[in-house]
Amino acid sequence: MTTPLPRPLPLDGNAAAGPLAGVLAGDATTAVARCSGCGATAVLAAAVVFRTAMGTVVRCASCEHVLVVVVERPDGTVMSARGCSWVRV
């Protein structure tokens, strides 16, 4: 039986500013997004962020639905905002 890895500590949305800067124009922490899970609308700085060696996961502060995933690769930064109904930068 394998032991699961510990879950990374949650950070506030400001922790996503660096990874998102490579994809979004302007200050990513002031971007407003609507969660497609619960419909909550908030600035990304209010989200809950988990950063690991594999990438950055941004979750809704209201329901913990995954809003954005950012992966930094040698050939560029890849972002999925599949969990957002919309994002306003």
PyMOL commands that set and color helices and strands:
alter all, ss='L'
color gray80, all
select helices_A, chain A and resi 13-21+28-30+44-46
alter helices_A, ss='H'
color red, helices_A
select strands_A, chain A and resi 11-12+32-35+41-43+48-52+55-59+66-73+76-80+84-88
alter strands_A, ss='S'
color yellow, strands_A
deselect
rebuild
show_as cartoon
